Amino acid sequence: MLRVKFQRLCVAALMGGAGLFCLVSAAHAAELSPTVTIEGIDRNSLRSEMRELSDLASAENTYNSLAAIRRAGKADAGRIVQALTSKGFYAARVEPLYRRAGAEVAVTFEVFTGDRFTISRYAIQYTDKQDVSRPRQFADAGIKTAGNPDGKVLQGHLTSLVTWLQENGFPAATPTQHYVQANFETGNAIAIYEISSGPKAVFGKVVVDGAEQTEPGFIERYVTWEAGTTYRRSKTASYRDALVETGLFREVSVNPQKPLADGTVDILVTVSERKRRTVGAGVSFATDVGAGVQLFWENRNLFGRANRLSTRLTVTAPEQELAVTASRPYPSLPGSLNGTFSIRNEISDAFEAQTIELGSALSRFWFDRRLEVSGGVGMNYSQIEDGGIEDTFFYFTLPANIAWNSDNDVLNPTTGFRTALTVTPYIGDVNFIQAKLTGASRRVFGEDGRYTLAGRGAIGSSFGIDRDDIPATERFFAGGGGSVRGFAFQEAGPLDAVLDPIGGASLVEANIEGRVRVREKVQVAAFVDAGTVSESQFPDFSEEVLVGAGLGARYLTPIGPLRVDVATPLNGRETDDPIQFYIALGQPF
């Protein structure tokens, strides 16, 4: 019986070079040029994989003597044997042969793989004595095995077993030794896993270290378990994620301590706080709205309990807004209470308006904060000039929203999707209900995620009111950098007699964009956007669907992609400009 150590081998990490046959240019007469041939492996992919492990096959190394080539060949042979062993060829051996003709050295690796072994039995051996029930077979932990001898598969079984133990009350579970015993007469092998599970434990107390401005008691309120319940690693992981999402900390670690004699395990939470205050600015530019500037200030930890207060000033040609937002988290819900106050001035070809808004909403989260449900109340006072007619509106809103967001990044998501449905009743000088459904996702594929195909859609409707009776500030409009590119801001829809946009009671938008990474930090993009705004409460496509297309570039900065897009209308009207240009931070969707 032979004991063969197995480990998780990553062949790419063993690559000594590009694995391509090259001749080393003779910079000195004494340099020798090795050529490498691998024999005994019929499968092209496996032969190429083994060739990539050879330093002799690399053009990066030079050799001034046959002895140096022999030393390199011996090392190459060892790596090939190790790689074959990790794939279950436990009887593999490699013999390097050398033939020299002047400065040329032909190196042949004769590979004898032998048959691939099969794992006939899996043995779990615990190195510590515990008077508790523990899995004796992988099936006891719900782990499927199929006799595959590949080192990565065997390592995966080990990882799954340790994870199961840590998820079922054994916080100190660790592997101590793992190997296979190969029987060369039968071609079978036994995979042996030696593990120290440590004692079984339940959650004890939470100990906080590193908190300066934040109250330790507030940090403890985010715990995702009850004291006295069985320890589960996933609970500590979700607790850590919840603390990270508060935005209060630069670093967060949540680690179980050594189980105590009473069967409890304390959880040590170590945090490093961020600065509480942030001041920032942003700029944007588009041909339809000109330059834009945004200034903001935020205190994210008022009173040491993650209460936020932020102020944002946005200035563009069509809109100037000052908004103040306050929020208070409720970890036990989990959720938050938010309040907003804003003053906004809008000047566009569609209308002019001055608006004061006051609102509050309560949100609750599920599924690791991916699902958010919120409801609130708002008050709105607007003075609007629409088509030469001035009017004043005062009404209350009761917005309700349900949203799913599994995007992995705010400005440059590569996985996940987001969708949201908002339904808002309006009560007061106008009475109607408005609903809007949006969604966006993308698929990344190709080598190293080089290609991205992204899409976005939106549909909106207004019920119980005619378009002309809807305040202009609440109508649907399409067109611009965040809507239908190629058309000017608010102008991808119906126009009045003087060719100004009038908006609609319903909306449909669809966007598709392909991106290709051409350099490490540079993407190029091609896109097609379409949209229509209808007078009726449901989109009926009575108005022409307007389509724009264009090209763009994204430079991937540490804070997010700097986006530049150039678009043109494909079925533009005489009033539509032939080119629109946009600069912004972040992917469009």
N, C-alpha and C positions, 0 to 999 in steps of 0.2 A: 504493500500500500504506500502511496506517495501523498504527502501533504503538500498541497499547492496553495500558496497565499493568493487570494483574489482581492481585487480592489476595483474601484470605479475608475477605469482608464479613459481618458479623453484623448483620442489619437491626435487631435489637432494640437494639443499641448505638447506632444512629443515631436512635432515636426521639426526637423533640423533644417529644412529649407523648402523651396518651392516644389521639390519632387520632380523637376524637369531635367531632362538630359541635356547637359551643356558641356562644351569644351572650354577649359580654362585657358584663356589666352596666355601665351608664354611671355610673361614679363621678364623672366630670367631663364636661361638655358637649362638650369637645373630643375625647373618645375616639371612635375609629371601630371599628365591629364588622365584621370580615371574615367572609364565608362562602366556603367552599372547595368547588369541584367539579372532579373529575378526569375528563377525556374522552379517548377514544382507547384505553382499556384495557377489553376486553370481559370478561376473567376477573375475577370478583368478588374472589377471594382476593388476586390480584396488585394490583388497584386498592386494596383495603383496606391492603395492605402498603405501597404507595406513599403512601397518605394518612397513615399513621402517621409518615412522615418529615417531614411538613409542620409547621413552627412555626405557620403561619397557622391551621391546623386545630386548634391546641391552645387550650384555654381558659385556659392559664397566662400568656399574654402579652397586653399591651395596646399599642395603637398610637394615637398622637395626631396623625398626619399620613398623607396618602396616600404621601408619599415613604418613610416608614418601612415601610409595607405593601409597597411596591415592592421595597425592599431585602430584606425578609424573603422575598418571593416569588421573587426571583432566587436567594437561597440555597436555598430549597426546591427550585426547579427543578434546581439543581446536584446536590442530594442524590438526587433522583429519577433523573436521568441516570446518576449514579454507580452507583446500585443496579441499574438496568436493564442497565448495562454489565457489572456483575458477574454477571448472569444470562445473558449471551451476546447481548444486544441491542446490538451494537457501533455500530449506526447510529442509536441512539435520540437524540431531541432533544425538548425541552419548551419550549413557549412560554406564559408566563403572560399572561393578559388581565385587565384591571381595569375594572369598571364601578361608578361611585359614584352613590348616590342618598341625599343627606343624610349621615347618620352610618353608613349601610349601604354596604359595599363588597363587591361580588360578584367573587371571584377564580376564574378558570377556568384550569386547567392543561391545555392541549391537548398531549397526548402522542403522539408519532409514534415507535412502537417499532421499526418496520421488522421484517424477518424475523430470526428467531433464527439465529445463525451455527452452523456445525458445525466442530469441530476435525478437520481432515482429516489432519493430521500432527503428531507430537510429536517435537521435536528436543532432544537432550541434548548440551550443549556444555560441555566441561571447560576451565576457564580455566588450569589448571596442567598441565604436561607430566609424565607419569609413564609409565615403561616397564613398566606392569602392565596386566593385563586389567581393564577396567571396563565396566559396562553401557552399550551405545550405544543401545539401545531399552528401553522400559519392560518389554517382554516378557522381556528378558534378566534382569530382577530379579523376574520373576514378578508384575508389576503389570499388571492388566487396564485397558485404556482403551476408551472407547466413543464418543468424539467429543463428549461433553457439555461445553459451554462454560461451565458455571456456575463462578464463581470459587472456591467452596468445594471443588468437585470437583477443579479444577486444582491448588489448594493441597494437597489431599489426596494427589494424585499426587506432588507435590514432597516432602511429608513422608515418604511411603512410600519414595521413592528414597533420600533422605538416611539414613533408618533402615536401609535395606538396606546401604548403604555402611558405616555405622557398625557394622553387625552382621557385616560380612564383611571386617574388617581395616583400615578407614579411619577411625580415631578422630577425625581433624580435618575430616571431610567437612562442608561448609557450603554453602548456596546463596548465590550472589553476585548474581544478577539473574534475573528471570523475567517474561515478558510474552507477548502474542500479537500476531501480525501478521495483520490482517484484510484480506481481499480483497473489496471491496464489489461487484465485478462478478460474482463467483461465489458469494458468501455463505459462503465457507469461510475458515478461519483456521488458522494454524500456531502451536502453543504451543511456546515456546522456553524452555528451562531452562538457565541457566548456573550451573555448580557447580564449586567447588574441592574436590576429593576429599582432597588431601593425600596423603602417602606411605602405602603399605600397611605395617602393623606387626604385631608379635607382642608378647604380654605380657612386660613386663620385671619390675622389682622393685616392691614395695609400700613406700611411704613414709608413715609415720604421723605426724600432727601433732595436738597438743592433748591427748594422753593424759597424765593425771596419776597417778591411782591404778591404772589398768589397764595391764598389761604390753603394750607394742607387739607383742611376739612372739605374745601370745595373740590380739590383734586380727587379725594376719596369718593365723592358723590358720583363719579363716572364709572365706578366699578360695575362689572357686568355679571356678577355672581352674588350669592348670599353666603355669608359666613357659615361654615359647617357643612356645606355641600362638597361633593367629591371634586377634587382638583381636576381641572381641564385646561390644557395648554391653549386651546382656541379661545377660552374666556379671557386669558391674560393678553392674547394677541388682539382681540377686539377692544379690550380696555386701552391698550397702548394706542390703537388706531383712533379711538375716541379722543384721547388726550392730544394726539398730533393734530387732529382736525380743529381743535380750538384755536390754533394759530398762536398760542401763547409761548410755545417752547421751541428752541433750536434743536434740542435732543431730548428724547424720551426713551427710557429703558424700563421694562417691567420684568423682574426676575424672581422666581421662587427661591426661597432660602432653604437651608437644610431642614428637613422635616423634624419636628419636635417630638419628644417622648409621648405627648398626649395625642399624637396623630394629626396635628395641625401643621400647616406650612404657611409661614408668613410671606407676604409678597412685598418686595422692596421696589419702590418706584423712585427712580432717579431722574430728575429733570434739570434742564439748563434753560433759563428763561430768555426769551427775546426781549428787545427793547419794547416798551409799551406803546411808544408813539412813533408814527410814521408820517412823513411829509413827502409828497411826490408830485410828478407832473407828467403829462403825456401830450403828444402832438399827433395830428393826422392831416391828410390832405386828399381832396377829391375835386375833380374838375367841376362837378355839379354843385358842391356846397363850399368849395374853397378850403382854406386852412381851418383847423380846429385846435383848441387848447383845452386841456383838462388839468385842474389843480385839485389836490385832495389832502386832507389831514385826518388822522385816525388815532384814537386811543383805544387799544384793544383789551385793556385790563383795568377798567375803573373799579375801584374798591376791592381789588384783589379777587374778583369773582367772575372774570371774563366778560363783564359788561362792556359793550362797545359803544363808542360815540364817534361818528365820522361826518365830515363835511366835504362836499364835492361841488366844485364850480366848473361848469362846462360852457365853453363859448365857441360857437360856430356861427356862420352867417345866418342859417335858418333858425337857430335855437340858442338861447342863453338860459341857463338854469342854475340855481343855487339850491342844493338839497342837503338836509340834515337828517341823519338816520341814527337811531338808538336801538340797541338790541340787548336782551337779557336771556341767557341760556337757562334751560331747565333740564339738567342732565338726567334726572329721574324720569322724565316724561318718555323718551328724550325728545327735546324740541327747544323752541325759542319763542320769545315774544318780541316783536319788532314794531317800531313806530317811525313814521317818516313825516317830514314837513318840507315842502318845496315851493319855490316861486319860479315860474317859467314864462319866458317871452318867446313866442314863435312868429317868425316872419318868413313866409314862403309865397310862391306863386299861387298856392291853393287858398291860403287864408292868413290872417294875422290874429294872434290871440295872446292874452295875458291871463295866466292861470295860477291860482293858489290851491294847493292840495294838502290835506292832512289825513293820515291813515294809520291803521294799526292792524296787525295780523298775528295769529298764533299758528305755529307750525309744529308738526310732529313727524318724526323720522322712523323708518323701519329698514330692515335688511342692510345694516351697516351704513345707514344714512343715504342709501341709494334711492329709496322711495320717500318722497316728502308730500305730505298732505297739509294744506293750510287753508285758513279761512279768516276773513277780516271785515273791517268796515272802513269806509273812507268818506271824506267830504270834499267836494270840488266846487270852486267858484271861478267862472271864466267870463271874460269879456272878449267877444269874437267878432271880427269883421270878415264876412264871407260874401264874396261877390258884390261888394259895395254896400252890404246891409250889416249894420251893427246890432248885436244882440247880447244879452247877458243870461247866463245859465247858472243855476244853483241846484245841485243834486247830491244824493248819497249813493255810494256804491257798496255792494256786498260781494267782493271777489272771493271765489273758491277755486283752489288750484290743486291738481294732483300731478306730480312730476316724477319721472324715473331718470336718474343720471348715473351711469356707470362709466363715464369717460375717465380715463386715467390721468388726464391733464386738462387744465382750464384753457390754456392758449394753444396747445399743440397736442390734442388727443390722438392716440394711435390705436387704442382699443376701447371697446364699450360703445354705448349709444345713449342718446338722451331723447326723451319725449315728454311733452307737457300738454295738459288740457286745462284751460282756464275758462270759467263761466262766471260772468259778472252781471248781476241785475243792477239797473240804474233806476233810482227812485227820486222824483222831485219835479223840476220843470220839464224833464223828459222821463218817460217810463218805457223801458225796453230791456231786453236781455241780449248780451253779446257773448259769443263763444269762439274760442280759437284753439286749434290743435296744431302743434308743431312737432317735428321729429328730425333727428340728424344722426348719421352714423358713418362709418368708413371701414374699409377692409384694406389691410396692409399685407402685401405678399411679395414674392420674389426673394432673391438672395439678400440677406441682412435687411429685410423690410424696405427694399429700394422703391417699390411701387405702392401707391395709395390710390384707392378709388373711394371718393366720398360723396355723400348725397344728403340733401336736405329737402324737406317739404313743409308746407303750411296751408291750412284751410281755415277760414273764418266766416262767421255768419252773424247777422243781427236779426233778432226776432221781435215782432210786435211794433214795428215802426218803419216808415218810409225813409229812404236815403236822405231826402232833403230836410227831414225833421231831426236827423241825428246831428248833434253839435259837430262842427268840422273837426274839432280836436279828437273826436271819438270815431270818426269814419276810418275805413280801411284804405290805405294807399300802398302802392308798390313802386319799386324803382329806387336805385341807389346801391351803394356798396354792400349793404347788408340785406339786399332784397334781390332785385333783378338788375344785375350789372349790364352796362351798355346803355341804360336809360337813366336820365337824370333823376334826382331825388323827387319822389312822389309822382313821377310822370309816366310810369308804366301802367296807364289806366285811362279812363275817359277824360276828355277835355271839354271845357265849356266853349261858348261862342268866341271868347277872346283867347282861346287856346291855353287856358289855365287848368290845372288838374282839379277835379271836383270830388274825387274819392268815391267810395261805394259802401254798400251795406254788406258786401261779402267779398271774399278774397281767396285766390288759389295761387300758390307759388311752388315751383319745383326747381331744384338746382342739382347739378351733377358736376364733379370736378375730378380730374385725374392728375396725380402728382408723381414726379419722378425725381429721385435724389441723384443729382449728377456729380456732386462732390459731397464731402463729409457734412458740410453745413449749408449746402445750397440745393434747393428744389426748384424745378420748373413745373408749371401747371398749365393745363388747358381746361376750359370750363364752358358750360352752356347753362344759362338761366332762363326761366320762363315764368310768366305770371299774367294774371288777369284780375281786374276789379269789376264787380257787377253791381248794377243798381238794385237788383232783387235781393231778398234776404238769404237765398241760397245761390251759390255760384251756378250760373246757367250758361256761361260762355257766350252770352249775347254780345259782349264786347270781345274784340279780337284778342287772342292770346299773343302777347308780345314776347319775343325771344331775343336774347342777347348772348353773345359768345366772345371769348377772348383768351388771352394768354397772361401768365403771371410768373412771378419769381418770389421765392421765400428764402430769406437768409436766417438760419436758425441761431438766434442769439441765446445767451443763458437765461434771459427772462421771457423768451418766447419768439416765434417767427416774426420777422419784419416782412410784411407782405406788400408787394407792388403788383397791381393788376391793371391791364389795359383791355377795354371791352368795346364792342361796337354792336349796335342793334342790327339783327338780321332781317327784320321786317319793320324797320323804323318808318315813321311818318315824316312829312316834310319839316315838322317842327323839331324833330329829334336830332341832336348833334351826332356826327358820325363817330366820334371817339369820346370815351370817358376814361378817366385815369384815377386810380385810387391808391393811397398809401395808408397802411394801418398796422397795428400790432396784433398778432394772433391769426390763426387760420380762420377763414370765413365760417366754417362749420366742421 
